[in-house]
């Protein structure tokens, strides 16, 4: 039986921060989509791209079709993937629906109408940063993300591959309405720039560093890092090769944004400490990222052959 984690002041603060950042992320996406891409007949991937195509073909407001399609997908996802996966996605979809509706209804200026390539680049940057910021704070714009998660539930196919296939198909389909391959190519540019921005934003938010600290005042430094920076420390026994003396070394993993705080703590306690700092590719465990692997038994347990029904 799964037990929910205890509700603490820190966990509530993190949840509030997540929702604030998701709101900002969806506003960024709405600006990129509603001001730069949609007026210039440049499509993007995902359900936003489908909604754009429907708007150009039928005149249905993008926020209406975007909300309806996502609502259908979310109802399916709720049944199969559970509420825990969907709750922040539901919030993000609601915020983006309202935001893009406000943008398209109240902002009628046609920016960069004679420079579609620049419109594609700027729009993609806003959209990519929005999606990346949302993902970094456990949110999602829904759409193809939900489709990818559903397929990944039953098949050992990477999420990125499913999303890429869906997006390429959607962008290529815009030719049926726009009858302009140049606009389709701009759509591919949007897809690439958006993916690049997503990676940059997500990776920058998750980048970590490691410290090796050698100091005779290692206890004071470790305690201060524990209480002020909120990071654990590991004491490693060592010996100076030249001096032959036993030394104590602190090993610390922290978020990159905490580097200056840790250096300040060390400088206040022991300005003569020997410190080595280096970037790390990935840190997994409590306080950092979750493991991103699926075991063979997990895949077999979720395959349709061995488990035709899956609890949400």
C-alpha positions as CSV (number, residue, x, y, z in Angstrom):
1,X,0.0,0.0,0.0
2,X,1.4,3.4,-1.0
3,X,1.5,6.0,1.8
4,X,1.3,9.7,1.0
5,X,4.2,11.8,2.2
6,X,3.5,13.9,5.3
7,X,2.3,17.5,4.7
8,X,4.9,19.9,6.0
9,X,5.5,23.7,5.6
10,X,8.3,23.0,3.2
11,X,6.2,20.7,1.0
12,X,3.3,23.2,0.9
13,X,5.8,26.0,0.0
14,X,7.2,23.8,-2.8
15,X,3.7,23.1,-4.2
16,X,2.8,26.8,-4.1
17,X,6.0,27.6,-5.9
18,X,5.3,25.0,-8.5
19,X,1.9,26.4,-9.3
20,X,3.2,30.0,-9.5
21,X,6.0,28.9,-11.9
22,X,3.5,26.9,-14.0
23,X,1.3,30.0,-14.3
24,X,4.3,32.0,-15.5
25,X,5.2,29.2,-17.9
26,X,1.8,29.1,-19.5
27,X,1.7,32.9,-19.9
28,X,5.0,32.6,-21.8
29,X,3.6,29.9,-24.0
30,X,0.4,31.9,-24.6
31,X,2.5,34.9,-25.8
32,X,4.6,32.9,-28.1
33,X,1.6,31.1,-29.6
34,X,-1.0,33.8,-29.7
35,X,1.2,36.8,-30.6
36,X,4.0,35.5,-32.8
37,X,3.0,32.1,-34.3
38,X,-0.8,32.1,-34.8
39,X,-1.1,35.6,-36.6
40,X,1.7,34.7,-38.9
41,X,0.2,31.3,-39.9
42,X,3.0,29.3,-38.4
43,X,2.1,26.1,-36.7
44,X,3.7,24.3,-33.8
45,X,3.6,20.8,-32.5
46,X,1.2,19.2,-30.0
47,X,-2.5,20.1,-29.5
48,X,-1.6,23.7,-30.0
49,X,-0.7,22.9,-33.5
50,X,-3.9,20.9,-34.1
51,X,-5.9,23.9,-32.7
52,X,-4.1,26.3,-35.0
53,X,-4.9,24.1,-38.0
54,X,-8.6,23.9,-37.0
55,X,-8.7,27.7,-36.5
56,X,-7.3,28.3,-40.0
57,X,-9.6,25.8,-41.6
58,X,-12.9,26.5,-39.7
59,X,-12.4,29.6,-37.6
60,X,-13.0,27.8,-34.3
61,X,-11.1,29.8,-31.6
62,X,-7.9,28.0,-30.7
63,X,-8.7,28.1,-27.0
64,X,-11.9,26.2,-27.5
65,X,-10.5,23.3,-29.5
66,X,-7.4,23.2,-27.3
67,X,-9.5,22.8,-24.2
68,X,-11.9,20.2,-25.6
69,X,-9.1,18.0,-27.1
70,X,-7.1,18.1,-23.9
71,X,-10.2,17.5,-21.8
72,X,-10.8,14.2,-23.7
73,X,-7.2,13.2,-23.3
74,X,-7.1,14.0,-19.6
75,X,-10.3,12.0,-19.0
76,X,-8.5,9.0,-20.6
77,X,-5.3,9.7,-18.7
78,X,-7.1,10.0,-15.4
79,X,-8.5,6.5,-15.7
80,X,-5.2,4.9,-16.8
81,X,-2.5,7.0,-15.2
82,X,-4.2,8.4,-12.1
83,X,-4.9,11.8,-10.6
84,X,-1.3,12.2,-9.3
85,X,-0.1,12.4,-12.9
86,X,-2.8,14.7,-14.1
87,X,-3.5,17.3,-11.4
88,X,-0.9,19.9,-12.4
89,X,-1.5,19.2,-16.1
90,X,-5.1,20.0,-15.6
91,X,-4.1,23.3,-13.9
92,X,-1.6,24.1,-16.7
93,X,-4.2,23.4,-19.5
94,X,-6.7,25.6,-17.7
95,X,-4.3,28.5,-17.3
96,X,-3.1,28.2,-20.9
97,X,-6.6,28.1,-22.2
98,X,-7.5,31.3,-20.4
99,X,-4.2,33.0,-21.3
100,X,-4.3,32.3,-25.0
101,X,-8.0,33.4,-25.1
102,X,-7.1,36.7,-23.5
103,X,-4.2,37.2,-25.8
104,X,-6.0,36.4,-29.0
105,X,-9.1,38.3,-28.1
106,X,-7.4,41.5,-26.8
107,X,-4.2,41.8,-28.7
108,X,-4.7,42.5,-32.4
109,X,-1.4,43.9,-33.5
110,X,0.3,41.8,-36.2
111,X,4.0,41.7,-35.2
112,X,6.7,40.7,-37.7
113,X,4.2,40.2,-40.5
114,X,7.0,40.7,-43.1
115,X,9.5,38.6,-41.2
116,X,8.0,35.2,-40.6
117,X,11.3,33.6,-39.9
118,X,11.9,36.0,-37.0
119,X,8.4,35.4,-35.8
120,X,9.0,31.7,-35.8
121,X,12.2,32.0,-33.8
122,X,10.8,34.4,-31.2
123,X,7.5,32.5,-30.9
124,X,9.4,29.2,-30.5
125,X,11.6,30.8,-27.7
126,X,8.6,31.9,-25.8
127,X,6.9,28.5,-26.2
128,X,10.0,26.5,-25.5
129,X,10.8,28.4,-22.4
130,X,7.2,28.1,-21.2
131,X,7.1,24.3,-21.7
132,X,10.6,23.9,-20.1
133,X,9.7,26.0,-17.1
134,X,6.5,24.0,-16.7
135,X,8.3,20.7,-16.9
136,X,11.0,21.8,-14.5
137,X,8.2,22.5,-12.0
138,X,6.3,19.2,-12.5
139,X,3.8,20.7,-14.9
140,X,2.8,19.9,-18.5
141,X,0.9,21.5,-21.3
142,X,-0.9,18.2,-21.9
143,X,-1.6,17.2,-25.5
144,X,1.1,14.9,-27.0
145,X,2.7,14.6,-23.6
146,X,-0.4,12.7,-22.4
147,X,-0.4,10.6,-25.6
148,X,3.3,9.8,-25.1
149,X,2.7,8.8,-21.4
150,X,-0.2,6.6,-22.4
151,X,1.8,4.8,-25.1
152,X,4.8,4.5,-22.7
153,X,2.6,2.9,-20.2
154,X,2.1,-0.1,-22.4
155,X,5.1,-0.1,-24.8
156,X,8.8,0.4,-24.1
157,X,9.0,3.4,-26.4
158,X,10.7,6.6,-25.4
159,X,8.5,9.6,-24.6
160,X,10.7,11.9,-26.8
161,X,10.3,9.7,-29.9
162,X,6.5,9.5,-29.6
163,X,6.2,13.3,-29.1
164,X,8.6,13.9,-32.1
165,X,6.5,11.7,-34.4
166,X,3.3,13.3,-33.4
167,X,4.7,16.8,-33.8
168,X,6.2,16.2,-37.2
169,X,2.9,14.7,-38.4
170,X,0.9,17.7,-37.0
171,X,3.2,20.3,-38.6
172,X,3.2,18.5,-41.9
173,X,-0.6,18.4,-41.9
174,X,-0.7,22.2,-41.8
175,X,0.0,22.2,-45.5
176,X,-3.5,20.8,-46.1
177,X,-4.9,24.1,-44.9
178,X,-2.2,26.7,-45.6
179,X,-1.1,25.3,-49.0
180,X,2.4,26.8,-48.3
181,X,5.4,24.6,-47.8
182,X,7.4,27.6,-46.6
183,X,5.1,27.9,-43.6
184,X,5.5,24.2,-43.0
185,X,9.3,24.6,-43.0
186,X,8.9,27.5,-40.5
187,X,6.9,25.0,-38.4
188,X,9.9,22.6,-38.4
189,X,12.1,25.5,-37.3
190,X,9.7,26.2,-34.4
191,X,9.8,22.5,-33.5
192,X,13.7,22.5,-33.3
193,X,14.0,25.8,-31.5
194,X,11.3,24.8,-29.0
195,X,13.0,21.5,-28.2
196,X,16.3,23.3,-27.8
197,X,14.8,25.9,-25.4
198,X,13.0,23.1,-23.4
199,X,16.3,21.3,-22.9
200,X,18.2,24.4,-21.9
201,X,15.6,25.5,-19.3
202,X,15.0,22.0,-17.8
203,X,18.7,21.2,-17.6
204,X,19.6,24.6,-16.1
205,X,17.0,24.1,-13.4
206,X,18.3,20.7,-12.6
207,X,22.1,21.3,-12.9
208,X,24.0,20.3,-9.8
209,X,27.5,20.7,-8.5
210,X,29.7,18.7,-6.1
211,X,32.2,20.0,-3.5
212,X,35.2,18.4,-1.9
213,X,36.1,20.4,1.2
214,X,39.3,19.8,3.2
215,X,39.4,21.8,6.5
216,X,40.3,21.3,10.1
217,X,36.9,22.9,10.9
218,X,34.9,20.4,8.9
219,X,32.4,19.9,11.6
220,X,31.4,23.6,11.8
221,X,31.3,23.8,8.0
222,X,29.2,20.6,7.7
223,X,26.7,21.7,10.4
224,X,26.3,25.2,8.7
225,X,25.7,23.6,5.3
226,X,23.2,21.2,6.8
227,X,21.2,24.0,8.5
228,X,21.6,27.0,6.2
229,X,21.9,25.4,2.7
230,X,19.7,22.4,3.6
231,X,22.2,19.9,2.1
232,X,23.7,16.8,3.5
233,X,27.4,16.2,3.9
234,X,29.5,13.1,3.9
235,X,32.7,12.9,5.9
236,X,35.5,11.0,4.1
237,X,38.7,9.9,5.8
238,X,41.9,10.8,3.9
239,X,45.6,11.2,4.3
240,X,47.9,13.9,2.9
241,X,50.5,12.1,0.8
242,X,53.2,14.8,1.3
243,X,52.5,15.6,5.0
244,X,51.4,12.1,6.0
245,X,48.7,13.6,8.2
246,X,45.2,12.3,8.5
247,X,42.6,14.7,7.1
248,X,38.8,14.9,7.1
249,X,37.1,15.7,3.8
250,X,33.5,16.8,3.3
251,X,31.7,15.6,0.2
252,X,28.6,17.8,-0.7
253,X,26.1,17.7,-3.6
254,X,24.0,20.8,-4.2
255,X,22.1,22.7,-6.8
256,X,24.2,25.0,-8.8
257,X,22.3,28.1,-7.5
258,X,23.5,27.2,-4.0
259,X,27.2,27.4,-4.9
260,X,27.7,31.0,-3.8
261,X,25.9,30.3,-0.5
262,X,28.2,27.3,0.2
263,X,31.3,29.2,-0.7
264,X,30.2,32.0,1.7
265,X,29.7,29.5,4.5
266,X,33.2,28.1,4.0
267,X,34.8,31.5,3.8
268,X,33.2,32.6,7.0
269,X,34.3,29.6,9.0
270,X,37.7,28.7,7.4
271,X,39.0,31.1,4.7
272,X,42.1,28.8,4.3
273,X,40.0,25.6,3.5
274,X,40.9,23.7,0.4
275,X,37.9,23.4,-1.9
276,X,37.2,21.7,-5.2
277,X,34.0,22.3,-7.1
278,X,32.9,20.5,-10.2
279,X,29.7,20.2,-12.3
280,X,27.9,16.8,-12.4
281,X,25.8,15.4,-15.2
282,X,23.0,14.0,-13.0
283,X,22.2,13.5,-9.3
284,X,19.4,11.1,-8.4
285,X,17.9,10.5,-5.0
286,X,16.2,12.5,-2.2
287,X,16.3,16.2,-2.8
288,X,17.4,15.8,-6.5
289,X,15.9,14.0,-9.6
290,X,14.1,10.7,-9.5
291,X,15.6,7.6,-11.2
292,X,14.5,7.5,-14.9
293,X,14.8,3.8,-15.6
294,X,12.3,1.0,-16.1
295,X,13.1,-2.5,-15.0
296,X,12.3,-5.5,-17.1
297,X,9.7,-6.6,-14.5
298,X,8.0,-3.2,-14.7
299,X,7.7,-3.4,-18.5
300,X,6.3,-7.0,-18.3
301,X,3.9,-5.9,-15.6
302,X,2.5,-3.1,-17.7
303,X,2.4,-5.0,-21.0
304,X,-1.1,-5.8,-22.5
305,X,-0.1,-9.5,-22.8
306,X,0.5,-10.0,-19.0
307,X,-1.7,-7.3,-17.6
308,X,-4.8,-6.4,-19.7
309,X,-6.2,-4.1,-17.0
310,X,-4.2,-1.4,-15.4
311,X,-5.3,0.5,-12.2
312,X,-5.0,4.3,-12.4
